[in-house]
Amino acid sequence: SQQGEEDPQALSIQEGENATMNCSYKTSINNLQWYRQNSGRGLVHLILIRSNEREKHSGRLRVTLDTSKKSSSLLITASRAADTASYFCAPARGSYIPTFGRGTSLIVHP
Amino acid sequence: DAGVTQSPTHLIKTRGQQVTLRCSPKSGHDTVSWYQQALGQGPQFIFQYYEEEERQRGNFPDRFSGHQFPNYSSELNVNALLLGDSALYLCASSFEEKLFFGSGTQLSVL
């Protein structure tokens, strides 16, 4: 399955700290995407990294991809209470239909 | 520019009944995907529609069916509802490999 598995399942930090989430997958991919979901809402696309890229930045987000280890990480720097959400990685290949794991639940305490 | 819209937002049904959920994609998007998200889980892919045809399907029984109209809007139908069908149903339209999600329909089956 190309579904990603996020780790840890839950993460609790203080405002201003950095948050790191990891994603592992099992098959070859064309790209890997990260999404955020606020409680009970739809998912919001954060960033897409292609298989030939190693690192990508978007504002306070930094994503890395290691295709040899079939893993990715999402770093949120200087976290804010508004970053509290669930984060999902979605590896995709061929059909470009992202598939989702159980996510990492991030709580940022003010 | 309206994003992806879903209706209704909440729905309560009884076991054995049938339900129809509706989705309007973002303007210019011709591909619609449906996901089911149970509480505490990640979204699970149901199927994807493109040019009014079901292009791909996830591991869901035939009780789950769909339709896409010429204006790209879509419906998800679930027959013979089971208690286990209670979930958040998410619709997403696609553009350049990225998914844009609606806020979902919360379905409760009693």
Interface residues (C-beta under 8 A of the other chain):
Chain A: N31 Q33 Y35 G40 R41 G42 L43 V44 H45 L48 F88 A92 S95 Y96 I97 P98 T99 F100 G101 R102 G103
Chain B: V4 S33 Y35 G40 Q41 G42 P43 Q44 F45 Q48 R55 Q56 L88 L90 A92 S94 E97 K98 L99 F100 F101 G102 S103 G104 Q106
